[in-house]
Amino acid sequence: MAKTLINVPFSLRLTFEERAKLEKQAAGMPLGAYIRKQVFGKDATPRKTRGKHPVKDHVALGRVLGALGQSRLSSNVNQLARAVNTGSLPVTPDTEQSIIEACEAIEEIRTELLKALGTEPGGVE
């Protein structure tokens, strides 16, 4: 009866020069995939990937995460929702302005996230 093998990581120590040489030979291919291809050729088992570089703009993503970290947006929206659900939300100019500001902030975050992921806000790339 054949045993089922579990994928076990294998570590390979390289000098900086050896790694640089391999990376140059790999020409942008992930180093692990390149080494498997060199060792196993056509018999190399392809790996599942998460997709290549889902984040298109790391600066935009950083701006969004920074804005989220500094904002009280989720707390404020939660408080508004609670007040709506209990019927205690007074409709005043201040309340209306707060809701407008929250919606604008959410729209700005959405726009920045779409930019960071390489999709324009108006449609799908």
Secondary structure by P-SEA (a helix, b strand, c coil): cbbbbcbbbbbbbbcaaaaaaaaaaaccccaaaaaaaaaccccbbbbbbccccccccaaaaaaaaaaaaacaaaaaaaaaaaaaaaccccccaaaaaaaaaaaaaaaaaaaaaaaaacccccccc
